[in-house]
Amino acid sequence: MIDNKLIAHTWFNSLMEDLRSITIERRFNIEWEKVLWYHEIGSRILEDYDKFTDKKRGEILEQIAVALQKSERTIYYAISFAKEYPQLEKFNIDGKCISWTKIIKLLSHKEEGLEECKHNGEWIAYHKCNKCGKFKKYNDKM
């Protein structure tokens, strides 16, 4: 617990505000670098993807995952991310709250036929009906 005597000092509050700002900015930079890293990995794999035969594609991706010490699923998501957003500057980041985990969640929703809509400051998952093409909340009955 912070000493109340310190909190009373303006210089201490100013110091803490600066430290919090530095922390938020650096955490964002770390997360954004991770996003860039996976996007570059996915983009680079896609450059040679047509060289993978369908029969060997799984084996090649497995070897890539082993060599990079990542899961095959992570490599798959890196490829999916690069396919979905080939121009990263068009990717709509969520302010300073971006993370690779959020991107994986977004991509997995898309795999399940879900779309995300920003509503009242929250992301709500929607499902597109294959018959009528309408979007409904994920939990709503079609």
C-alpha positions, 0 to 999 in steps of 0.5 A: 500500500502506498504511504498517504504522506507520499500521495499528498505530494504533487511531485509524487502524483506527477511521477506516478502519472508519468510512470503509468503513461510509460507503462501503457505506451510500452505495453502497447508497443510490445503487443503491437510488435507481436501483432506485426511479428505474426502478420509478417510470419503469415505474409511470408508463408503465404508468399510460398503457400502455392508451392505447398502441395495439399498433401504436404501442406500440413507437414510443412506447417508442422515443420514451420511450427516446430522450427519457430517453437510455436503451435501449428494453430498459432501458425495457422492463425498467423496465415489467416490474419495475413490473408484477412488483412493483407494490408495491416494499415487497414486493420482497425486496432482497438486503441491501446488494447490490441493483443494477439489474443484478441486477434485470434478471438476475432479470427476464430469467430470469423471461422465460425461464421460470426461477425463482430459489430461495435455497439455501445462500446462493446464487441457483440458477436453476430451470426449470419444465417445461411438461408436468409443472410440476416445477422442475429446475435450469436445467442439468438435463435434463427 
